[in-house]
Amino acid sequence: MEVAPPLNSVHCRLMRNPGCSHLGKAAPTSVPAISSSSKSRGFRISFPKNTDSLKSSFSGAGALGSLKHYCQRFSVPSTSSLSSDRSYQQYVVTIRNDHPQNADFPRTYSRKEKKPFKVPIVEMRRAARERLKKRKDQPRKPVSPPKNGLVVKSLIPLAYNVFNARITLINNLKTLLKVVPVLACGWCGEIHVGPVGHPFKSCKGPNSSMRKGHHEWTNATIEDILPPVEAYHLFDRLGKRISHDERFSIPRIPAVVELCIQAGVEIPDLPTKRRRKPIIRIGKKEFVDADESELPDPIPEAPIIPMLTELPDSQTLAPSDDEEKLLLAEETLQAWEKMRHGSKKLMRVYPVRVCGYCPEVHVGPTGHKAQNCGEHKHQQRNGQHGWQSAVLDDLIPPRYVWHVPNADGRPLQRELISFYGKAPVVVEICVQAGANVPEQYKPTMRLDVGIPLDVREAEMVV
């Protein structure tokens, strides 16, 4: 028997005989032979001639029900073609699975290790050479927004939606924390969703060796669930870079809010410069603003979408019943996905930088010059940051936690750590509150893995 390796898109060739019986009652001589072709990367199943028909089971895809459960696209063509042997019929089954059944946990990088680039340097150099070849002997094209100082008007509603999704997420999490227990370690950044903390020895905080890696659990706050990632607020996105002496005079705000402001959100307390004419380039890094004196004075307009406000803790009330808690969990999960997807679209147009050594984030075309990096080998860099393109997890850290299969059942066991999965803390809170698990988080949660009852049963697993 030879089985092809699993693929995201598998084309299976099933050979059946109109006179073959089902596999469960087949004799040793009627067991189908399974082989794979290196060219097609599929499966070829041959049935002997003296068996009954599989038409009823195969036409309904009953034998492939498990594949339908884990695959998003499953199709069996109704037409069949005869192979070289007249007693066999050939079927082609296409299985497409966008999300793998199980996936490894996101990698955690050491503090002494530099973050990988969003795009490898080799590919960036190759892309730069291709751009130079295309520009050769061609007229220079006008610079498009936002590089010319203007705002991309088509992304302004998206920026307001991301801003409101963040406020909705914070308000709903404050309410869910009153009914869903969330614990945080008092020595490190580990958090756990459940009434009892997990027993894994993974604490790396101060004096962790004296505690043998055990956590000391306390009640978590909203800052533990959504880590505060702040950035400098820029009055002029294309202005001069922030110097080291200005690091205390410029306000710092949440990085997501700064991204929304640069994308068009108007906040009276955080003014920013809005140009109505493109800038005039006089050099590679020098420009002057166009004359806007002949334009009429700008009229303050109301926001395109009403802006929400964050509620204080005293005004948040716990859900009255399970139905209200379920609706609140579904709304929180939608706000989480809307904030992440919207921020990812904005980051494609408005650049965001992150330090390759520390979590410092800067929203703008170039990073600031504040020498406040204290991570590995910062003395050699004189405290300057190593700026590189940021990814979505740098702007909105997901904070993966252990997934508890049953919050009301047995707690997690230290010896069965290899059977448990992980999920972002916001997703885990919403799932324990009753929300459905999104498809993109199922691979790391390992929902299809059977968890043994004890260590003895785990040792019997093959």
HUZIDA-V995786 format. One record per backbone hydrogen bond with DSSP energy under -1.0 kcal/mol. NH is the residue of the N-H (numbers start at 1). CO is the residue of the C=O. Records with the same first field share a line. If there is no record, write none. Layout:
NH=CO + CO
This chain:
2=34
10=95
12=93
13=43
14=91
15=45
16=89
20=17 + 52
30=27
33=46
35=44
41=37
44=35
45=13
46=33
58=54
59=55
62=57
65=62
68=64
69=65
70=66
71=67
73=96
75=94
77=92
81=90
88=85
89=16
90=81
91=14
93=12
94=75
95=10
96=73
97=8
103=443
113=110
115=356
124=120
125=121
126=122
127=123
128=124
129=125
130=126
131=127
132=128
133=129
134=130
135=131
138=135
147=144
149=146
155=152
156=153
159=155
160=156
161=157
162=158
163=159
164=160
165=161
166=162
167=163
168=164
169=165
170=166
171=167
172=168
173=169
174=170
175=171
176=172
177=173
178=175
179=176
180=176
183=192
184=218
185=190
186=216
192=183
194=181
202=200
203=213
208=205
211=207
213=208
214=211
218=184
220=182
225=221
226=222
231=253
233=251
239=236
247=244
250=246
253=231
255=229
258=254
259=255
260=256
261=257
262=258
263=259
264=261
265=260
270=267
273=235
279=148
280=288
282=286
283=286
288=280
315=312
325=321
326=322
327=323
328=324
329=325
330=326
331=327
332=328
333=329
334=330
335=331
336=332
337=333
338=334
339=335
340=336
341=337
342=338
343=339
344=340
345=341
346=342
347=343
349=346
350=346
353=362
354=388
355=360
356=386
362=353
364=351
369=242
372=370
373=383
378=375
383=378
384=381
387=385
388=354
390=352
395=391
396=392
401=423
403=421
419=416
422=444
423=401
425=398 + 399
428=424
429=425
430=426
431=427
432=428
433=429
434=431
435=430
441=438
442=439
445=441
446=442
449=446
458=454
459=455
461=458
